Amino acid sequence: MPLFKKKPHVLQPVPRNLRAEEEVFVVRFTREVFRDYDEYISNVLRYRQKMWTCRLTGKTGLTYEEAVASEEQALVKVREFPECYEWPVLNAVHHSQMRLDELVAQVYQTYKESYVPEEEVTATINGVSVRCRVTGINP
């Protein structure tokens, strides 16, 4: 859920005791339901302000819809991140006091040319490419 003014945004709950014939206003991209038109418009205008932040990437100056799209894209990238690198990278960045750009560069340089246990690699043996898994690292 995107952040609004650095705080997690909580969607409005569906109003109680809605009747089937009752006129309501629904925000298209959040599916929030409002009985009061002014409240609906107020929320739509807030969602269109460029004051939202993607909670995963930290990108700021987004509309609500842009922040949701940014979060969805970031989740795809997180899911693609090789599981074998999770512990080594998290261990490397935990408690680090480096600037983010320096930390990213350091982690990239460290793992660019090295292997980690359980990493899948392609090896060429007698001219044939073979899928392999790293089982251990000799110092």
N, CA, C and O atoms as a GROMACS GRO file, in nm:
protein
  556
    1MET      N    1   0.085  -0.118   0.000
    1MET     CA    2   0.000   0.000   0.000
    1MET      C    3   0.090   0.124   0.000
    1MET      O    4   0.178   0.135   0.084
    2PRO      N    5   0.068   0.215  -0.092
    2PRO     CA    6   0.150   0.337  -0.099
    2PRO      C    7   0.144   0.419   0.030
    2PRO      O    8   0.052   0.407   0.110
    3LEU      N    9   0.246   0.503   0.045
    3LEU     CA   10   0.254   0.591   0.161
    3LEU      C   11   0.203   0.730   0.121
    3LEU      O   12   0.229   0.777   0.010
    4PHE      N   13   0.132   0.794   0.213
    4PHE     CA   14   0.086   0.931   0.194
    4PHE      C   15   0.146   1.014   0.305
    4PHE      O   16   0.119   0.991   0.423
    5LYS      N   17   0.228   1.111   0.267
    5LYS     CA   18   0.300   1.192   0.365
    5LYS      C   19   0.378   1.103   0.461
    5LYS      O   20   0.376   1.124   0.583
    6LYS      N   21   0.446   1.003   0.406
    6LYS     CA   22   0.535   0.911   0.477
    6LYS      C   23   0.464   0.815   0.572
    6LYS      O   24   0.529   0.748   0.652
    7LYS      N   25   0.332   0.807   0.562
    7LYS     CA   26   0.258   0.716   0.650
    7LYS      C   27   0.178   0.619   0.563
    7LYS      O   28   0.129   0.657   0.457
    8PRO      N   29   0.166   0.493   0.607
    8PRO     CA   30   0.087   0.396   0.530
    8PRO      C   31  -0.057   0.443   0.516
    8PRO      O   32  -0.119   0.491   0.612
    9HIS      N   33  -0.109   0.429   0.397
    9HIS     CA   34  -0.247   0.471   0.370
    9HIS      C   35  -0.340   0.353   0.393
    9HIS      O   36  -0.316   0.242   0.343
   10VAL      N   37  -0.446   0.377   0.467
   10VAL     CA   38  -0.546   0.273   0.492
   10VAL      C   39  -0.671   0.310   0.415
   10VAL      O   40  -0.724   0.421   0.429
   11LEU      N   41  -0.718   0.216   0.333
   11LEU     CA   42  -0.840   0.242   0.256
   11LEU      C   43  -0.961   0.252   0.347
   11LEU      O   44  -0.966   0.190   0.454
   12GLN      N   45  -1.059   0.330   0.303
   12GLN     CA   46  -1.183   0.346   0.380
   12GLN      C   47  -1.261   0.215   0.377
   12GLN      O   48  -1.272   0.153   0.271
   13PRO      N   49  -1.315   0.173   0.489
   13PRO     CA   50  -1.398   0.052   0.489
   13PRO      C   51  -1.530   0.078   0.416
   13PRO      O   52  -1.574   0.193   0.405
   14VAL      N   53  -1.591  -0.026   0.368
   14VAL     CA   54  -1.721  -0.014   0.302
   14VAL      C   55  -1.822   0.034   0.406
   14VAL      O   56  -1.826  -0.017   0.518
   15PRO      N   57  -1.904   0.133   0.370
   15PRO     CA   58  -2.003   0.183   0.467
   15PRO      C   59  -2.096   0.072   0.514
   15PRO      O   60  -2.128  -0.021   0.439
   16ARG      N   61  -2.137   0.082   0.638
   16ARG     CA   62  -2.227  -0.018   0.695
   16ARG      C   63  -2.370   0.001   0.643
   16ARG      O   64  -2.409   0.110   0.603
   17ASN      N   65  -2.443  -0.106   0.645
   17ASN     CA   66  -2.586  -0.104   0.612
   17ASN      C   67  -2.617  -0.046   0.474
   17ASN      O   68  -2.715   0.027   0.457
   18LEU      N   69  -2.534  -0.079   0.375
   18LEU     CA   70  -2.564  -0.035   0.239
   18LEU      C   71  -2.686  -0.109   0.187
   18LEU      O   72  -2.701  -0.230   0.206
   19ARG      N   73  -2.772  -0.034   0.122
   19ARG     CA   74  -2.891  -0.096   0.061
   19ARG      C   75  -2.866  -0.109  -0.089
   19ARG      O   76  -2.793  -0.028  -0.147
   20ALA      N   77  -2.924  -0.208  -0.150
   20ALA     CA   78  -2.903  -0.235  -0.292
   20ALA      C   79  -2.943  -0.117  -0.380
   20ALA      O   80  -2.879  -0.092  -0.482
   21GLU      N   81  -3.046  -0.045  -0.342
   21GLU     CA   82  -3.095   0.065  -0.425
   21GLU      C   83  -3.027   0.199  -0.391
   21GLU      O   84  -3.056   0.300  -0.455
   22GLU      N   85  -2.939   0.200  -0.294
   22GLU     CA   86  -2.874   0.324  -0.249
   22GLU      C   87  -2.772   0.373  -0.352
   22GLU      O   88  -2.696   0.294  -0.408
   23GLU      N   89  -2.770   0.504  -0.375
   23GLU     CA   90  -2.673   0.563  -0.466
   23GLU      C   91  -2.541   0.582  -0.391
   23GLU      O   92  -2.537   0.641  -0.284
   24VAL      N   93  -2.434   0.530  -0.450
   24VAL     CA   94  -2.301   0.543  -0.390
   24VAL      C   95  -2.202   0.586  -0.497
   24VAL      O   96  -2.231   0.582  -0.616
   25PHE      N   97  -2.085   0.628  -0.451
   25PHE     CA   98  -1.978   0.672  -0.540
   25PHE      C   99  -1.857   0.584  -0.512
   25PHE      O  100  -1.816   0.566  -0.398
   26VAL      N  101  -1.800   0.527  -0.620
   26VAL     CA  102  -1.691   0.432  -0.606
   26VAL      C  103  -1.565   0.487  -0.672
   26VAL      O  104  -1.568   0.528  -0.788
   27VAL      N  105  -1.456   0.488  -0.597
   27VAL     CA  106  -1.328   0.530  -0.653
   27VAL      C  107  -1.279   0.415  -0.742
   27VAL      O  108  -1.262   0.302  -0.694
   28ARG      N  109  -1.256   0.443  -0.868
   28ARG     CA  110  -1.225   0.341  -0.967
   28ARG      C  111  -1.104   0.255  -0.930
   28ARG      O  112  -1.110   0.133  -0.941
   29PHE      N  113  -0.995   0.316  -0.886
   29PHE     CA  114  -0.871   0.242  -0.866
   29PHE      C  115  -0.852   0.187  -0.725
   29PHE      O  116  -0.761   0.107  -0.704
   30THR      N  117  -0.934   0.227  -0.629
   30THR     CA  118  -0.924   0.169  -0.494
   30THR      C  119  -1.046   0.086  -0.458
   30THR      O  120  -1.043   0.005  -0.365
   31ARG      N  121  -1.153   0.106  -0.534
   31ARG     CA  122  -1.281   0.040  -0.508
   31ARG      C  123  -1.343   0.082  -0.375
   31ARG      O  124  -1.426   0.011  -0.320
   32GLU      N  125  -1.302   0.199  -0.325
   32GLU     CA  126  -1.363   0.253  -0.204
   32GLU      C  127  -1.503   0.304  -0.237
   32GLU      O  128  -1.527   0.357  -0.346
   33VAL      N  129  -1.594   0.286  -0.144
   33VAL     CA  130  -1.735   0.324  -0.164
   33VAL      C  131  -1.768   0.439  -0.069
   33VAL      O  132  -1.738   0.433   0.050
   34PHE      N  133  -1.831   0.543  -0.125
   34PHE     CA  134  -1.870   0.659  -0.045
   34PHE      C  135  -2.017   0.689  -0.070
   34PHE      O  136  -2.066   0.680  -0.183
   35ARG      N  137  -2.085   0.726   0.037
   35ARG     CA  138  -2.224   0.770   0.025
   35ARG      C  139  -2.229   0.918  -0.011
   35ARG      O  140  -2.318   0.963  -0.083
   36ASP      N  141  -2.134   0.994   0.041
   36ASP     CA  142  -2.132   1.139   0.024
   36ASP      C  143  -2.044   1.177  -0.094
   36ASP      O  144  -1.927   1.137  -0.101
   37TYR      N  145  -2.099   1.253  -0.187
   37TYR     CA  146  -2.026   1.293  -0.307
   37TYR      C  147  -1.906   1.380  -0.274
   37TYR      O  148  -1.799   1.363  -0.333
   38ASP      N  149  -1.921   1.473  -0.180
   38ASP     CA  150  -1.810   1.560  -0.143
   38ASP      C  151  -1.693   1.481  -0.085
   38ASP      O  152  -1.577   1.509  -0.114
   39GLU      N  153  -1.724   1.383  -0.003
   39GLU     CA  154  -1.619   1.298   0.054
   39GLU      C  155  -1.550   1.217  -0.056
   39GLU      O  156  -1.428   1.200  -0.055
   40TYR      N  157  -1.628   1.169  -0.152
   40TYR     CA  158  -1.575   1.096  -0.266
   40TYR      C  159  -1.478   1.184  -0.346
   40TYR      O  160  -1.366   1.142  -0.374
   41ILE      N  161  -1.522   1.305  -0.381
   41ILE     CA  162  -1.439   1.398  -0.458
   41ILE      C  163  -1.313   1.434  -0.381
   41ILE      O  164  -1.204   1.439  -0.440
   42SER      N  165  -1.325   1.457  -0.252
   42SER     CA  166  -1.209   1.489  -0.168
   42SER      C  167  -1.104   1.379  -0.176
   42SER      O  168  -0.985   1.407  -0.188
   43ASN      N  169  -1.149   1.254  -0.169
   43ASN     CA  170  -1.057   1.142  -0.176
   43ASN      C  171  -0.995   1.126  -0.314
   43ASN      O  172  -0.876   1.100  -0.326
   44VAL      N  173  -1.076   1.142  -0.418
   44VAL     CA  174  -1.023   1.132  -0.555
   44VAL      C  175  -0.916   1.239  -0.578
   44VAL      O  176  -0.812   1.210  -0.637
   45LEU      N  177  -0.941   1.360  -0.533
   45LEU     CA  178  -0.843   1.468  -0.548
   45LEU      C  179  -0.715   1.436  -0.471
   45LEU      O  180  -0.605   1.463  -0.518
   46ARG      N  181  -0.728   1.379  -0.352
   46ARG     CA  182  -0.610   1.340  -0.274
   46ARG      C  183  -0.529   1.234  -0.349
   46ARG      O  184  -0.406   1.240  -0.353
   47TYR      N  185  -0.598   1.137  -0.409
   47TYR     CA  186  -0.529   1.031  -0.483
   47TYR      C  187  -0.456   1.085  -0.606
   47TYR      O  188  -0.359   1.025  -0.652
   48ARG      N  189  -0.503   1.196  -0.659
   48ARG     CA  190  -0.440   1.253  -0.778
   48ARG      C  191  -0.324   1.349  -0.746
   48ARG      O  192  -0.253   1.392  -0.836
   49GLN      N  193  -0.307   1.381  -0.620
   49GLN     CA  194  -0.195   1.466  -0.580
   49GLN      C  195  -0.064   1.389  -0.595
   49GLN      O  196  -0.060   1.268  -0.575
   50LYS      N  197   0.041   1.460  -0.631
   50LYS     CA  198   0.172   1.397  -0.645
   50LYS      C  199   0.246   1.402  -0.511
   50LYS      O  200   0.356   1.456  -0.500
   51MET      N  201   0.180   1.344  -0.409
   51MET     CA  202   0.236   1.342  -0.274
   51MET      C  203   0.249   1.200  -0.222
   51MET      O  204   0.270   1.179  -0.103
   52TRP      N  205   0.238   1.102  -0.310
   52TRP     CA  206   0.242   0.962  -0.271
   52TRP      C  207   0.382   0.907  -0.290
   52TRP      O  208   0.459   0.955  -0.373
   53THR      N  209   0.414   0.805  -0.212
   53THR     CA  210   0.546   0.740  -0.216
   53THR      C  211   0.528   0.591  -0.231
   53THR      O  212   0.442   0.530  -0.167
   54CYS      N  213   0.610   0.532  -0.317
   54CYS     CA  214   0.614   0.386  -0.328
   54CYS      C  215   0.685   0.333  -0.205
   54CYS      O  216   0.800   0.369  -0.180
   55ARG      N  217   0.620   0.248  -0.128
   55ARG     CA  218   0.678   0.199  -0.003
   55ARG      C  219   0.795   0.104  -0.028
   55ARG      O  220   0.876   0.082   0.063
   56LEU      N  221   0.805   0.046  -0.147
   56LEU     CA  222   0.913  -0.050  -0.175
   56LEU      C  223   1.037   0.016  -0.232
   56LEU      O  224   1.149  -0.024  -0.200
   57THR      N  225   1.019   0.115  -0.318
   57THR     CA  226   1.135   0.178  -0.381
   57THR      C  227   1.172   0.312  -0.319
   57THR      O  228   1.284   0.360  -0.335
   58GLY      N  229   1.077   0.373  -0.248
   58GLY     CA  230   1.103   0.505  -0.190
   58GLY      C  231   1.082   0.618  -0.288
   58GLY      O  232   1.106   0.734  -0.255
   59LYS      N  233   1.036   0.587  -0.411
   59LYS     CA  234   1.010   0.693  -0.509
   59LYS      C  235   0.902   0.786  -0.454
   59LYS      O  236   0.801   0.741  -0.401
   60THR      N  237   0.926   0.916  -0.468
   60THR     CA  238   0.832   1.015  -0.416
   60THR      C  239   0.774   1.096  -0.531
   60THR      O  240   0.815   1.081  -0.646
   61GLY      N  241   0.677   1.180  -0.498
   61GLY     CA  242   0.618   1.268  -0.598
   61GLY      C  243   0.530   1.195  -0.697
   61GLY      O  244   0.522   1.233  -0.813
   62LEU      N  245   0.463   1.090  -0.651
   62LEU     CA  246   0.378   1.009  -0.737
   62LEU      C  247   0.231   1.031  -0.702
   62LEU      O  248   0.198   1.073  -0.591
   63THR      N  249   0.144   1.003  -0.798
   63THR     CA  250   0.002   0.995  -0.766
   63THR      C  251  -0.020   0.858  -0.703
   63THR      O  252   0.069   0.773  -0.704
   64TYR      N  253  -0.138   0.837  -0.648
   64TYR     CA  254  -0.168   0.708  -0.586
   64TYR      C  255  -0.154   0.596  -0.689
   64TYR      O  256  -0.091   0.493  -0.661
   65GLU      N  257  -0.211   0.615  -0.808
   65GLU     CA  258  -0.204   0.511  -0.911
   65GLU      C  259  -0.060   0.484  -0.953
   65GLU      O  260  -0.022   0.368  -0.975
   66GLU      N  261   0.022   0.588  -0.966
   66GLU     CA  262   0.163   0.570  -1.002
   66GLU      C  263   0.237   0.495  -0.892
   66GLU      O  264   0.322   0.410  -0.921
   67ALA      N  265   0.206   0.525  -0.766
   67ALA     CA  266   0.270   0.456  -0.654
   67ALA      C  267   0.232   0.308  -0.651
   67ALA      O  268   0.316   0.223  -0.624
   68VAL      N  269   0.106   0.278  -0.679
   68VAL     CA  270   0.063   0.137  -0.684
   68VAL      C  271   0.136   0.065  -0.797
   68VAL      O  272   0.183  -0.047  -0.777
   69ALA      N  273   0.146   0.128  -0.914
   69ALA     CA  274   0.215   0.067  -1.028
   69ALA      C  275   0.363   0.045  -0.995
   69ALA      O  276   0.421  -0.058  -1.030
   70SER      N  277   0.425   0.142  -0.927
   70SER     CA  278   0.565   0.129  -0.888
   70SER      C  279   0.583   0.011  -0.792
   70SER      O  280   0.680  -0.064  -0.804
   71GLU      N  281   0.491  -0.004  -0.698
   71GLU     CA  282   0.499  -0.116  -0.604
   71GLU      C  283   0.483  -0.249  -0.675
   71GLU      O  284   0.552  -0.346  -0.643
   72GLU      N  285   0.392  -0.255  -0.772
   72GLU     CA  286   0.373  -0.379  -0.846
   72GLU      C  287   0.498  -0.416  -0.925
   72GLU      O  288   0.537  -0.533  -0.928
   73GLN      N  289   0.562  -0.318  -0.989
   73GLN     CA  290   0.685  -0.343  -1.063
   73GLN      C  291   0.797  -0.387  -0.969
   73GLN      O  292   0.874  -0.477  -1.002
   74ALA      N  293   0.806  -0.325  -0.854
   74ALA     CA  294   0.910  -0.360  -0.757
   74ALA      C  295   0.888  -0.502  -0.705
   74ALA      O  296   0.985  -0.576  -0.685
   75LEU      N  297   0.764  -0.541  -0.682
   75LEU     CA  298   0.735  -0.677  -0.635
   75LEU      C  299   0.778  -0.781  -0.738
   75LEU      O  300   0.827  -0.888  -0.701
   76VAL      N  301   0.758  -0.751  -0.865
   76VAL     CA  302   0.802  -0.843  -0.970
   76VAL      C  303   0.954  -0.861  -0.962
   76VAL      O  304   1.004  -0.973  -0.972
   77LYS      N  305   1.025  -0.751  -0.944
   77LYS     CA  306   1.172  -0.758  -0.935
   77LYS      C  307   1.217  -0.833  -0.810
   77LYS      O  308   1.313  -0.910  -0.814
   78VAL      N  309   1.148  -0.811  -0.700
   78VAL     CA  310   1.183  -0.881  -0.576
   78VAL      C  311   1.162  -1.031  -0.592
   78VAL      O  312   1.243  -1.111  -0.546
   79ARG      N  313   1.054  -1.069  -0.656
   79ARG     CA  314   1.025  -1.211  -0.677
   79ARG      C  315   1.126  -1.276  -0.771
   79ARG      O  316   1.150  -1.397  -0.762
   80GLU      N  317   1.186  -1.197  -0.861
   80GLU     CA  318   1.286  -1.249  -0.954
   80GLU      C  319   1.424  -1.259  -0.890
   80GLU      O  320   1.512  -1.324  -0.946
   81PHE      N  321   1.444  -1.198  -0.776
   81PHE     CA  322   1.575  -1.197  -0.711
   81PHE      C  323   1.610  -1.340  -0.670
   81PHE      O  324   1.531  -1.406  -0.602
   82PRO      N  325   1.728  -1.389  -0.711
   82PRO     CA  326   1.764  -1.528  -0.679
   82PRO      C  327   1.769  -1.553  -0.529
   82PRO      O  328   1.832  -1.480  -0.453
   83GLU      N  329   1.700  -1.657  -0.488
   83GLU     CA  330   1.690  -1.690  -0.346
   83GLU      C  331   1.827  -1.716  -0.284
   83GLU      O  332   1.850  -1.685  -0.167
   84CYS      N  333   1.918  -1.772  -0.361
   84CYS     CA  334   2.050  -1.805  -0.307
   84CYS      C  335   2.128  -1.681  -0.264
   84CYS      O  336   2.222  -1.691  -0.184
   85TYR      N  337   2.091  -1.562  -0.316
   85TYR     CA  338   2.161  -1.439  -0.280
   85TYR      C  339   2.095  -1.367  -0.162
   85TYR      O  340   2.153  -1.273  -0.108
   86GLU      N  341   1.976  -1.409  -0.123
   86GLU     CA  342   1.905  -1.335  -0.019
   86GLU      C  343   1.986  -1.323   0.110
   86GLU      O  344   2.009  -1.212   0.157
   87TRP      N  345   2.028  -1.435   0.167
   87TRP     CA  346   2.101  -1.429   0.293
   87TRP      C  347   2.234  -1.356   0.279
   87TRP      O  348   2.262  -1.268   0.361
   88PRO      N  349   2.318  -1.387   0.179
   88PRO     CA  350   2.446  -1.314   0.170
   88PRO      C  351   2.429  -1.163   0.154
   88PRO      O  352   2.502  -1.085   0.214
   89VAL      N  353   2.333  -1.122   0.072
   89VAL     CA  354   2.314  -0.978   0.050
   89VAL      C  355   2.256  -0.912   0.175
   89VAL      O  356   2.302  -0.806   0.216
   90LEU      N  357   2.155  -0.975   0.235
   90LEU     CA  358   2.098  -0.918   0.357
   90LEU      C  359   2.202  -0.910   0.468
   90LEU      O  360   2.206  -0.813   0.544
   91ASN      N  361   2.285  -1.011   0.477
   91ASN     CA  362   2.392  -1.011   0.577
   91ASN      C  363   2.491  -0.898   0.551
   91ASN      O  364   2.542  -0.836   0.645
   92ALA      N  365   2.519  -0.871   0.424
   92ALA     CA  366   2.615  -0.766   0.388
   92ALA      C  367   2.560  -0.626   0.418
   92ALA      O  368   2.636  -0.537   0.454
   93VAL      N  369   2.429  -0.606   0.402
   93VAL     CA  370   2.373  -0.472   0.419
   93VAL      C  371   2.320  -0.446   0.559
   93VAL      O  372   2.297  -0.331   0.597
   94HIS      N  373   2.300  -0.553   0.636
   94HIS     CA  374   2.244  -0.537   0.771
   94HIS      C  375   2.336  -0.449   0.856
   94HIS      O  376   2.456  -0.475   0.865
   95HIS      N  377   2.281  -0.348   0.916
   95HIS     CA  378   2.352  -0.253   1.002
   95HIS      C  379   2.456  -0.168   0.927
   95HIS      O  380   2.535  -0.100   0.991
   96SER      N  381   2.456  -0.172   0.795
   96SER     CA  382   2.551  -0.090   0.720
   96SER      C  383   2.515   0.057   0.737
   96SER      O  384   2.398   0.094   0.739
   97GLN      N  385   2.617   0.139   0.749
   97GLN     CA  386   2.595   0.283   0.761
   97GLN      C  387   2.642   0.356   0.636
   97GLN      O  388   2.656   0.479   0.637
   98MET      N  389   2.667   0.280   0.530
   98MET     CA  390   2.709   0.341   0.404
   98MET      C  391   2.590   0.410   0.338
   98MET      O  392   2.474   0.378   0.365
   99ARG      N  393   2.620   0.504   0.250
   99ARG     CA  394   2.514   0.564   0.169
   99ARG      C  395   2.459   0.455   0.078
   99ARG      O  396   2.530   0.362   0.041
  100LEU      N  397   2.332   0.467   0.043
  100LEU     CA  398   2.266   0.362  -0.035
  100LEU      C  399   2.336   0.336  -0.168
  100LEU      O  400   2.356   0.221  -0.206
  101ASP      N  401   2.375   0.442  -0.240
  101ASP     CA  402   2.440   0.421  -0.369
  101ASP      C  403   2.574   0.350  -0.353
  101ASP      O  404   2.610   0.266  -0.436
  102GLU      N  405   2.649   0.382  -0.247
  102GLU     CA  406   2.776   0.313  -0.221
  102GLU      C  407   2.753   0.167  -0.183
  102GLU      O  408   2.827   0.078  -0.226
  103LEU      N  409   2.651   0.144  -0.102
  103LEU     CA  410   2.618   0.008  -0.059
  103LEU      C  411   2.578  -0.079  -0.178
  103LEU      O  412   2.622  -0.193  -0.190
  104VAL      N  413   2.496  -0.026  -0.266
  104VAL     CA  414   2.456  -0.099  -0.386
  104VAL      C  415   2.578  -0.133  -0.471
  104VAL      O  416   2.592  -0.246  -0.518
  105ALA      N  417   2.666  -0.037  -0.490
  105ALA     CA  418   2.787  -0.060  -0.569
  105ALA      C  419   2.876  -0.166  -0.505
  105ALA      O  420   2.931  -0.252  -0.575
  106GLN      N  421   2.889  -0.161  -0.373
  106GLN     CA  422   2.973  -0.259  -0.304
  106GLN      C  423   2.916  -0.400  -0.316
  106GLN      O  424   2.989  -0.495  -0.346
  107VAL      N  425   2.787  -0.414  -0.294
  107VAL     CA  426   2.724  -0.546  -0.305
  107VAL      C  427   2.735  -0.597  -0.448
  107VAL      O  428   2.764  -0.715  -0.470
  108TYR      N  429   2.712  -0.510  -0.544
  108TYR     CA  430   2.723  -0.551  -0.684
  108TYR      C  431   2.864  -0.600  -0.715
  108TYR      O  432   2.881  -0.706  -0.775
  109GLN      N  433   2.964  -0.524  -0.675
  109GLN     CA  434   3.103  -0.563  -0.702
  109GLN      C  435   3.139  -0.694  -0.632
  109GLN      O  436   3.211  -0.777  -0.688
  110THR      N  437   3.089  -0.713  -0.511
  110THR     CA  438   3.121  -0.835  -0.435
  110THR      C  439   3.066  -0.959  -0.504
  110THR      O  440   3.136  -1.060  -0.512
  111TYR      N  441   2.945  -0.952  -0.552
  111TYR     CA  442   2.880  -1.073  -0.605
  111TYR      C  443   2.884  -1.083  -0.757
  111TYR      O  444   2.837  -1.182  -0.814
  112LYS      N  445   2.939  -0.981  -0.823
  112LYS     CA  446   2.946  -0.982  -0.968
  112LYS      C  447   3.036  -1.095  -1.019
  112LYS      O  448   3.006  -1.160  -1.119
  113GLU      N  449   3.144  -1.117  -0.950
  113GLU     CA  450   3.243  -1.214  -0.997
  113GLU      C  451   3.264  -1.329  -0.900
  113GLU      O  452   3.365  -1.399  -0.907
  114SER      N  453   3.170  -1.351  -0.809
  114SER     CA  454   3.184  -1.462  -0.716
  114SER      C  455   3.056  -1.544  -0.716
  114SER      O  456   2.954  -1.502  -0.769
  115TYR      N  457   3.064  -1.660  -0.656
  115TYR     CA  458   2.950  -1.751  -0.650
  115TYR      C  459   2.905  -1.767  -0.506
  115TYR      O  460   2.980  -1.741  -0.412
  116VAL      N  461   2.782  -1.812  -0.490
  116VAL     CA  462   2.730  -1.843  -0.358
  116VAL      C  463   2.671  -1.983  -0.362
  116VAL      O  464   2.627  -2.028  -0.468
  117PRO      N  465   2.671  -2.053  -0.248
  117PRO     CA  466   2.610  -2.187  -0.246
  117PRO      C  467   2.465  -2.182  -0.294
  117PRO      O  468   2.391  -2.089  -0.264
  118GLU      N  469   2.427  -2.283  -0.368
  118GLU     CA  470   2.293  -2.302  -0.426
  118GLU      C  471   2.268  -2.216  -0.550
  118GLU      O  472   2.158  -2.220  -0.606
  119GLU      N  473   2.366  -2.139  -0.593
  119GLU     CA  474   2.350  -2.060  -0.715
  119GLU      C  475   2.350  -2.153  -0.837
  119GLU      O  476   2.430  -2.246  -0.844
  120GLU      N  477   2.261  -2.127  -0.930
  120GLU     CA  478   2.258  -2.204  -1.054
  120GLU      C  479   2.351  -2.137  -1.154
  120GLU      O  480   2.345  -2.016  -1.175
  121VAL      N  481   2.438  -2.217  -1.216
  121VAL     CA  482   2.534  -2.167  -1.313
  121VAL      C  483   2.532  -2.256  -1.436
  121VAL      O  484   2.479  -2.368  -1.433
  122THR      N  485   2.590  -2.206  -1.543
  122THR     CA  486   2.607  -2.286  -1.664
  122THR      C  487   2.756  -2.310  -1.681
  122THR      O  488   2.835  -2.216  -1.684
  123ALA      N  489   2.793  -2.436  -1.693
  123ALA     CA  490   2.934  -2.472  -1.711
  123ALA      C  491   2.950  -2.533  -1.850
  123ALA      O  492   2.859  -2.600  -1.900
  124THR      N  493   3.065  -2.512  -1.911
  124THR     CA  494   3.094  -2.573  -2.041
  124THR      C  495   3.193  -2.686  -2.018
  124THR      O  496   3.306  -2.663  -1.975
  125ILE      N  497   3.150  -2.808  -2.046
  125ILE     CA  498   3.233  -2.926  -2.028
  125ILE      C  499   3.246  -2.994  -2.163
  125ILE      O  500   3.147  -3.040  -2.221
  126ASN      N  501   3.370  -3.001  -2.213
  126ASN     CA  502   3.398  -3.060  -2.346
  126ASN      C  503   3.309  -2.997  -2.454
  126ASN      O  504   3.257  -3.067  -2.541
  127GLY      N  505   3.293  -2.865  -2.448
  127GLY     CA  506   3.217  -2.793  -2.549
  127GLY      C  507   3.066  -2.801  -2.533
  127GLY      O  508   2.993  -2.751  -2.618
  128VAL      N  509   3.018  -2.865  -2.425
  128VAL     CA  510   2.874  -2.879  -2.403
  128VAL      C  511   2.835  -2.795  -2.281
  128VAL      O  512   2.897  -2.806  -2.175
  129SER      N  513   2.731  -2.714  -2.296
  129SER     CA  514   2.683  -2.634  -2.183
  129SER      C  515   2.596  -2.721  -2.093
  129SER      O  516   2.506  -2.791  -2.139
  130VAL      N  517   2.625  -2.715  -1.962
  130VAL     CA  518   2.554  -2.796  -1.864
  130VAL      C  519   2.508  -2.706  -1.750
  130VAL      O  520   2.585  -2.625  -1.700
  131ARG      N  521   2.380  -2.720  -1.709
  131ARG     CA  522   2.328  -2.646  -1.593
  131ARG      C  523   2.379  -2.713  -1.466
  131ARG      O  524   2.367  -2.834  -1.451
  132CYS      N  525   2.435  -2.635  -1.376
  132CYS     CA  526   2.491  -2.688  -1.250
  132CYS      C  527   2.445  -2.603  -1.133
  132CYS      O  528   2.392  -2.493  -1.151
  133ARG      N  529   2.466  -2.656  -1.014
  133ARG     CA  530   2.434  -2.582  -0.891
  133ARG      C  531   2.560  -2.583  -0.804
  133ARG      O  532   2.623  -2.687  -0.784
  134VAL      N  533   2.597  -2.464  -0.754
  134VAL     CA  534   2.712  -2.453  -0.666
  134VAL      C  535   2.677  -2.518  -0.532
  134VAL      O  536   2.577  -2.482  -0.470
  135THR      N  537   2.758  -2.612  -0.489
  135THR     CA  538   2.731  -2.681  -0.362
  135THR      C  539   2.821  -2.633  -0.251
  135THR      O  540   2.789  -2.651  -0.133
  136GLY      N  541   2.932  -2.572  -0.284
  136GLY     CA  542   3.022  -2.522  -0.182
  136GLY      C  543   3.128  -2.432  -0.244
  136GLY      O  544   3.149  -2.433  -0.365
  137ILE      N  545   3.192  -2.355  -0.160
  137ILE     CA  546   3.296  -2.262  -0.202
  137ILE      C  547   3.424  -2.295  -0.127
  137ILE      O  548   3.424  -2.301  -0.004
  138ASN      N  549   3.533  -2.316  -0.201
  138ASN     CA  550   3.663  -2.337  -0.137
  138ASN      C  551   3.730  -2.202  -0.118
  138ASN      O  552   3.735  -2.122  -0.212
  139PRO      N  553   3.783  -2.175   0.001
  139PRO     CA  554   3.844  -2.044   0.026
  139PRO      C  555   3.968  -2.018  -0.054
  139PRO      O  556   4.028  -1.911  -0.041
   0.00000   0.00000   0.00000
